[in-house]
């Protein structure tokens, strides 16, 4: 097991370097530069002023030199300073935004898996019945409806027409005067719509995937043998079938980690939530290279960590994987 873990850890290093290199090149090839974005609305900005700004930001150097300088800073865990007018360190901006995003998405992830897996098992155990067909219609509605459209509709109905839920931010005006449960309830009301939108859109794929894997497991010989022995159906499903049926779900859980940041762009922007998704969107729009790279590095780290955790979970569940024998 230790050798398997060591091999996976060593593989992360070249993968991480490759991801950062490709990302760095791609964002610099995108049309527009920070200097152009900053001086576009300033008629007094001359060509000399733009050139000085490019020198100030280090954009006058060749791309490979810029990347080498960025890597040197990253080796010291220095994300650099934002190209935004405030010029704040990128790490400070990320430090303020990342707790919001991770908290919201962690709750959404629990809701997604906590609802989708039971829904998938229920559909599999009631295959081709009205229950299965009803679940299929429900979850595919969530798959077909665009997230941004659903968010806007819910904002209009719940926030404008019925006025029962807030539609933006994390707190109401004057929430700093609230204490204890009143403060938590105010935040909870603001999170109902974002969490509902984030969860509903993910139920379809995960629940159908769970249904498919459980149906495959139900067709295995050991499940037939367990039923032939007279074991209760509850034990057959949850003790024998579920463990093997959840092995492919482990992979999805691993790949869900980078989605803790990347999947927040839409609903954080729509609901004006001050998290990493909204910060990333603003950084891309303003061509704030240090900010975008800082957020993407965290996304790459979460992706590789998710893959590693998924591989380790596979190895724990299936000894053949950690011994290198999949036959």
Secondary structure, 3 states (H helix, E strand, C coil): CHHHHHHHHHHHHHHHHHHHHHHHHHHHHCCCCHHHHHHCCCCCCCHHHHHHHHHHHCCCCCHHHHHHHHHHHHHCCCCCECCCCCCCEHHHHHHHHHHHHHHHHHHHHHHHHHHHHHHHHHHHHCCCCHHHHHHHHHHHHHHHCCHHHHHHHHHHHHHHHCCCCCCCCCCCCCHHHCCHHHHHHHHHHHHHHHHHHHHHHHHHHHHHHHHHHHHHHHCCHHHHHHHHCCCCHHHHHHHHHHHHHCHHHHHHHHHCCCHHHHCCHHHHHHCCCCCHHHHHHHHHHCCCHHHHHHHHHHHHHHHHHHHHHHHHHHHHHCHHHHCCCCC
